[in-house]
Amino acid sequence: MKKTSLDLTQGSITKQIILFALPILLSQVFQNLYNSVDSLIVGNFLGTTALAAVTSCADISQLLVGFFTGLSAGAGVLFARYFGMKNYERLHDAISTSLIFSFIIGITMMAVGICIADVLLNIVACPADVYDEAIIYLRVYLVGLLFTSLYNVASGVLRSVGDSRNPFIYLVISSILNIILDIIFVVVFKMQVLGVALATIISQLLSVILVYYQLTHAHDVYRIDLRHLKFDSTMLKEVISLGLPAALQSCLISISNLFVQRYVNLFGSSVMAGVGAAKKIDKFVGLIANSLGMSTATFVSQNIGAKRIDRAKKGIRITFVLAFIPVAIIGSFIYMHADMAISLFIDDKDAIYYGAMMIQTMMPLYYSQSINQIMLNTLRGYGKSFVAMILSLIGMIGIRQIFLAISFSIERNVNHVFLGYPIGWIFSALFVSIYYFTVIRNKKCL
C-alpha cells in the first residue's frame, strides 16, 4: 500500500484542517448512520418497546465504547507528537505497546461486561416491560467490545500521522454491511433485537480487519509487523498518562449519563423512545464539534512536537471559525423540523412530542459544545490530558448533576433533563477556556 501519512506542520492551516477534518466528519456520519439504522429498523419493524430496550442500552454501550475512544484519542496525541518530532523509533514503540494494551483491556472489559450486564441495566433502572429484550441486546453487543478496542487504537494511529481518509473508507464499508445485515437478520429472518446486535458486531469485526491490513501492509513510517510487537513498560506509562485521563473522562461522563437516563426512565417508554431518537439526531449535529475537536488534537500535537507553537495557536483560532457556520445552519434546520426528524425513528405520537422537545431545548445552545470539544482537545494536544479530564468532569458531571438534583426537587419535569445537557457543555467549555487562556496561551513552550 502507498504512503498515506500527512505532515500537518507545513502548508495552509485552513486547508489542512478542513481536509483532515472532513474524512473524520464523514466517518462519524457513517458510524452514526449504522447506529441510527438500528434504531430506524427497531422502531419501525419491532415497535416502541423494542426501541426503548435498545435505548436503555445506549448509555451503557457509550460508557464502554467511550472508554476506548478516549484511550485512543489520548494515545493518538502521543503518536502525533513523535510523528511531528520525526522520532519514528519511539512512534513504533508507542504503537506496538498501545496495540498490545488495547487487546488486553478490550478482552477483559468484554468478559466483565457480559458478566455484569444485568447490573448495568439495573443502574439505569431499565423498566420490566423492556428488560428481557434489553439484556439480550446488551450481552451480544458487549462481545464487540474487543473489536471496538482494537479498531479505535489502530484508527487512532492513522489519524495521528495525518491519515483520516482510510478510517473513513473502512467505516463506510462496515456501515453498508451493517445496514444489509440489519435488514437480513431483522426483516427477513425475524431475529428481533438479537439480529440488530449481531449485525453491529459483525460490521465492527470487518472494520478491524481492514484497518489492521493497512497497518501491516502500508509502505509508511507507521507500518507494523504483528509477529514482532513488543511491550515497553516505560512507553505504557506515557500512553496511560495521556490516554487514561481521556478514557476516564469519557467513561465517567457516560456513567453520569446512566444516572441521567434514570431520570428519563421515570417518565415511561414513550419518553424513553423519544429521547432515544433525539439522541441519534443529537449525535449527528454534534459530529461537527467532534471531528474538529479530534482534528485540533492531532494538529496541535504534531506542531508542538515540531516546536511550531505559533502555528498551533493559529490553528486553534481557525477551528473556532470553521465550527460556527455549519453548527448554526444545521442546528437551525433541525430545530425548525424537529418533529419530522424524530418521526423518522418512531411513529408514536407521544414519543415524537418528547423527542422534539429535547431537540428544541438543546439546539439553540449547541455552539457551546463545539467550543467545549475544541478546547478540550487543544489541552490534550498540549499534553494536558489530566487537566482536561478534571475540568470537563466538573462541568459535564458536577454542575449538571447539581442542576438536576435541585431542579427535580422543585419540579418533576423531563425538560430539566433536556436542559442539563447544554448546561454541562457551557460550564465545561468555560473552565477549559479559562485554563487555556490563563495558563497555556501566553507561554512560548510547554
HELIX and SHEET records of a PDB file:
HELIX    1   1 ILE A   13  ILE A   41  1                                  29    
HELIX    2   2 VAL A   42  LEU A   46  3                                   5    
HELIX    3   3 THR A   48  MET A   85  1                                  38    
HELIX    4   4 TYR A   88  CYS A  115  1                                  28    
HELIX    5   5 ALA A  117  ILE A  123  1                                   7    
HELIX    6   6 ALA A  128  VAL A  143  1                                  16    
HELIX    7   7 LEU A  145  SER A  160  1                                  16    
HELIX    8   8 ARG A  165  ASP A  182  1                                  18    
HELIX    9   9 ILE A  183  VAL A  188  3                                   6    
HELIX   10  10 GLN A  192  HIS A  217  1                                  26    
HELIX   11  11 LEU A  226  HIS A  228  5                                   3    
HELIX   12  12 SER A  233  ASN A  265  1                                  33    
HELIX   13  13 SER A  269  GLY A  305  1                                  37    
HELIX   14  14 ILE A  309  MET A  336  1                                  28    
HELIX   15  15 ALA A  338  SER A  343  1                                   6    
HELIX   16  16 LYS A  349  MET A  362  1                                  14    
HELIX   17  17 MET A  363  LEU A  365  5                                   3    
HELIX   18  18 TYR A  367  GLY A  381  1                                  15    
HELIX   19  19 SER A  385  LEU A  393  1                                   9    
HELIX   20  20 ILE A  394  ILE A  399  3                                   6    
HELIX   21  21 ARG A  400  ILE A  410  1                                  11    
HELIX   22  22 VAL A  414  TYR A  435  1                                  22    
HELIX   23  23 TYR A  436  ILE A  440  3                                   5    
END                                                                             
